[in-house]
Amino acid sequence: MRSEEIIRRLFELGHFNRPGSRSGVKASDLSKLTLTDTDVRNAIISYQDFMRGRATTDDAEDPEFAELIEQPRCGFPDFPVDAEGARLYATDQPLEANWPTSCRGKLKYGRVFKSLKGLNQQQVDEMLIAAMNCWNYSIDISLTPNPNWEKSGANIWCDAEPLSGSTLAWSYLADNSCNRPKEQRIHSGRTWQFWFAATTMAHEIGHALGHPHVQAAGSLMRPEINQQSLDRKAWQGAADFAQSEKLGYKVKNRQRPADSVMIRVPGSAEPPIPPPPSPTNPFANCRIVDKQTGKEFLIVPSPEF
């Protein structure tokens, strides 16, 4: 990765302006910086501390750092910055890294793309609903699609665009405001599978609700997705629930609902219960579930010849 790309990434991830930092670096300053500048070296240390809990170097050319910044991760801005990189809060005031209680019951989610590679518009709708329901059904939050998924008026909104390196998606962390929308991105250049995408976006929504990364193996909020987190299909693990409680959310349910519930907009009518199988035709009204998408299909026997 080129030096200007490293500096830009560290800036976009908020490591020039993390809580307690005195650099105050803005976007207009980036072209003047080099990898040997003190602000850049401090940002390198900050990035390592956040990603693995320790810093081993302040040199961007160190092989360990080069590997760390290139490895797959969600790419969210770890600390909130505005468009110009200025602080959004005074450094002597603690940031409430979640949605204030006063607006937890009315959060709206919007998006400005229709489909992704591998997923059509309906699948994208259901994928994002499943990602929202990861939090709706587990903690005291109410997050629903904005009317027609519009960006205008949404508390959290997402766009799709090509992302650098192995980044899957990113999201800004929540702060102590009901009125400042949280922006997200999902990688438009990869081919997505339903529950992989839902798990990715549940992770990003977690950031928009205030969740930082946790390092526990298989956690939803771990920096990279692995098979353990995929097996839970967009649902929290024990470390994630602990983090929710630490942030001040009330955990109301630790048991994941069925796939058919996860892809349904909260408050909408449940699908009708199919009639029992016919005693003379065991395949009548028989349904199967696609494990990848959670969709149900009715088996219709072919007529006998």
Secondary structure, DSSP 8 states (H G I E B T S, - for coil): --HHHHHHHHHHTTTTS-TT------GGGGGG--TTSHHHHHHHHHHHHHHHS----S-TTSHHHHHHHHS------SS-B-TT--BSS-TTS----S--GGGGGGEEEEES---BTTB-HHHHHHHHHHHHHHHHTTBS--EEE-GGG-STT-SEEEEEE--STT--EEE----S-SSS-EEEEEESSS---HHHHHHHHHHHHHHHTT-----STT-TTSSS--HHHHHTSS---HHHHHHHHHTT--B---S---HHHHTS-TTS---------BTTBTTTT-EEE-TTT--EEE-------
